[in-house]
């Protein structure tokens, strides 16, 4: 069972800005970004200790196809 994931408002804002940036260029790219981000969040909830610690207690999940990462604690 996946753990619940809560978002920092700054992270939500950054994800929305990235989605809109891709949307201005390509609807397909925006959809792909949204799917990959959702998959990353799902994986973090399923196995939060899998990803490397990068700063203090923050862990990082790198997106595969986009130059973004999900930082979480």
Secondary structure, DSSP 8 states (H G I E B T S, - for coil): --------HHHHHHHHHHHHHHHHH-HHHHHHHHHHHHHHHHHHHH-TTSS-EEETTEEEEE-SSSS-EEEE-
